Amino acid sequence: MFLAYFLVFEQGFFRTCAADFPVAASQLLSILSLVKLSVKLDYACRALVRLAKRHASGEVSRIEELAEIEEIPANYLAQILAELRNGGLVDSRRGKQGGYLLARDPGEITLHEIISLVQGDLFSSVSNPGGASGKAIAEAWGRLQKRFEDEAKGCTLQEMAREEAQEMWYI
């Protein structure tokens, strides 16, 4: 039996953490292959963290600026920002001085909310209680899902923006 691993967003990066429920090695590989965090989610998080850094000043960010700083294709970023706007996470301002800014305080926007909006339920099609060991795996996956959701609900944009700022190196 092996310990299962899952992803936790920490200091601007996803890292693996051990879960305390045992699964067989073959089951571990199939479980881990099902969790796929999209590039779209990564780009959305990076753009939102950048907007969080400017929230206090009320300053807007233009798509071109965000795309360059965060190394995101501008056309794709425009689509992501439209989705984030429709989901109530960002606001847009029109005109020459227009751009994007957070719709709410960064301390109120959680990673869970971002994941739910951008990618939906990460665990929706994972468990199949069929077969001799299906129920045990489904229960283990449910515990893992609960832990992941709890961790994501406790991680805010404000924390991510603050942690990224602490990692900067000046020469």
C-alpha positions as CSV (number, residue, x, y, z in Angstrom):
1,M,0.0,0.0,0.0
2,F,1.1,3.5,-0.8
3,L,0.2,6.9,0.4
4,A,-1.8,8.9,-2.1
5,Y,-0.6,12.4,-3.1
6,F,-2.5,15.4,-4.1
7,L,-1.9,19.0,-5.2
8,V,-1.9,22.0,-3.0
9,F,-1.5,25.6,-4.2
10,E,1.4,27.1,-2.2
11,Q,3.4,30.2,-2.8
12,G,2.2,30.5,-6.3
13,F,2.8,26.9,-7.3
14,F,1.1,23.6,-7.1
15,R,3.0,21.0,-5.0
16,T,2.1,17.5,-4.0
17,C,1.2,16.6,-0.4
18,A,0.7,13.2,1.1
19,A,-2.8,12.1,2.1
20,D,-3.2,9.7,5.0
21,F,-5.2,7.0,3.3
22,P,-3.6,3.9,1.7
23,V,-4.2,2.9,-1.9
24,A,-2.6,0.2,-4.1
25,A,0.1,1.4,-6.4
26,S,-1.9,0.8,-9.6
27,Q,-4.9,2.7,-8.1
28,L,-2.6,5.6,-7.1
29,L,-1.5,6.1,-10.7
30,S,-5.0,6.0,-12.1
31,I,-6.2,8.5,-9.5
32,L,-3.4,10.9,-10.1
33,S,-3.8,10.8,-13.8
34,L,-7.4,12.0,-13.4
35,V,-6.5,15.3,-11.7
36,K,-5.6,17.6,-14.5
37,L,-5.3,21.3,-13.8
38,S,-5.7,23.2,-17.0
39,V,-3.5,25.8,-18.5
40,K,-6.6,28.0,-18.5
41,L,-6.8,27.7,-14.7
42,D,-3.1,28.5,-14.3
43,Y,-3.5,31.6,-16.5
44,A,-6.6,32.7,-14.7
45,C,-4.9,32.4,-11.3
46,R,-1.8,34.4,-12.6
47,A,-4.0,37.2,-14.0
48,L,-6.1,37.4,-10.8
49,V,-3.0,37.5,-8.6
50,R,-1.7,40.4,-10.7
51,L,-5.1,42.2,-10.4
52,A,-5.0,41.5,-6.6
53,K,-1.7,43.4,-6.3
54,R,-3.4,46.5,-7.8
55,H,-6.7,46.3,-6.0
56,A,-5.8,48.7,-3.2
57,S,-4.9,51.4,-5.6
58,G,-8.0,50.9,-7.8
59,E,-5.7,51.0,-10.8
60,V,-6.9,49.0,-13.9
61,S,-4.8,46.6,-15.9
62,R,-4.9,46.4,-19.7
63,I,-4.9,43.0,-21.4
64,E,-1.7,43.7,-23.2
65,E,0.1,44.6,-19.9
66,L,-1.2,41.5,-18.1
67,A,-0.4,39.3,-21.0
68,E,3.2,40.5,-21.1
69,I,3.9,40.5,-17.4
70,E,2.3,37.0,-16.8
71,E,3.4,35.6,-20.2
72,I,-0.1,34.7,-21.3
73,P,-1.2,34.9,-25.0
74,A,-3.3,38.1,-25.2
75,N,-6.2,36.6,-27.2
76,Y,-6.6,33.7,-24.7
77,L,-6.3,36.1,-21.8
78,A,-9.2,38.2,-23.2
79,Q,-11.4,35.1,-23.3
80,I,-10.4,34.1,-19.7
81,L,-11.0,37.7,-18.4
82,A,-14.4,37.7,-20.1
83,E,-15.3,34.4,-18.3
84,L,-14.0,35.8,-15.0
85,R,-16.1,39.0,-15.6
86,N,-19.2,36.9,-16.3
87,G,-18.5,34.9,-13.1
88,G,-18.3,38.1,-11.0
89,L,-14.6,38.0,-10.1
90,V,-13.4,40.9,-12.3
91,D,-14.9,44.1,-13.6
92,S,-14.0,45.9,-16.8
93,R,-13.8,49.5,-17.6
94,R,-14.2,50.7,-21.2
95,G,-12.4,53.5,-23.0
96,K,-8.9,54.7,-23.5
97,Q,-8.1,54.4,-19.8
98,G,-10.0,51.2,-19.5
99,G,-8.9,47.7,-18.4
100,Y,-9.7,45.1,-15.7
101,L,-9.8,45.1,-12.0
102,L,-11.0,42.8,-9.3
103,A,-14.7,43.0,-8.6
104,R,-14.2,42.2,-4.9
105,D,-11.6,42.4,-2.2
106,P,-8.8,39.9,-2.9
107,G,-9.2,38.5,0.6
108,E,-12.8,37.4,-0.3
109,I,-11.9,35.5,-3.5
110,T,-10.7,32.0,-2.9
111,L,-8.9,29.5,-5.0
112,H,-11.9,27.2,-4.7
113,E,-14.1,29.9,-6.3
114,I,-11.6,30.4,-9.1
115,I,-11.3,26.6,-9.8
116,S,-15.1,26.2,-9.7
117,L,-15.6,29.0,-12.2
118,V,-12.8,28.3,-14.6
119,Q,-12.6,24.5,-14.5
120,G,-15.7,23.3,-12.8
121,D,-15.6,20.3,-10.4
122,L,-12.2,18.7,-10.6
123,F,-13.5,15.5,-9.0
124,S,-16.8,15.0,-10.7
125,S,-16.1,12.0,-12.8
126,V,-13.4,10.3,-10.7
127,S,-15.1,7.7,-8.6
128,N,-16.8,4.6,-9.8
129,P,-18.1,2.5,-6.9
130,G,-18.3,-0.6,-9.1
131,G,-16.2,-3.7,-8.7
132,A,-14.8,-5.3,-5.6
133,S,-12.7,-2.3,-4.5
134,G,-14.7,0.5,-6.1
135,K,-16.5,1.6,-2.9
136,A,-13.2,1.9,-1.0
137,I,-11.6,3.9,-3.7
138,A,-14.7,6.1,-4.1
139,E,-14.6,6.8,-0.3
140,A,-10.9,7.6,-0.4
141,W,-11.4,9.9,-3.4
142,G,-14.2,11.6,-1.5
143,R,-11.9,12.3,1.5
144,L,-9.2,13.6,-0.9
145,Q,-11.8,15.8,-2.6
146,K,-12.9,17.2,0.8
147,R,-9.3,18.0,1.8
148,F,-8.6,19.6,-1.5
149,E,-11.7,21.7,-1.4
150,D,-11.0,22.8,2.2
151,E,-7.5,23.8,1.3
152,A,-8.7,25.7,-1.8
153,K,-11.4,27.5,0.2
154,G,-8.8,28.7,2.7
155,C,-6.4,30.1,0.1
156,T,-7.3,33.6,-1.0
157,L,-6.0,35.9,-3.8
158,Q,-4.7,38.2,-1.1
159,E,-2.5,35.4,0.4
160,M,-1.2,34.4,-3.1
161,A,-0.4,38.0,-4.0
162,R,1.4,38.5,-0.7
163,E,3.4,35.2,-1.0
164,E,4.5,36.0,-4.5
165,A,5.8,39.4,-3.4
166,Q,7.9,37.8,-0.7
167,E,9.6,35.5,-3.2
168,M,11.0,38.4,-5.3
169,W,14.8,38.6,-5.5
170,Y,16.6,41.9,-6.0
171,I,20.2,42.1,-7.3
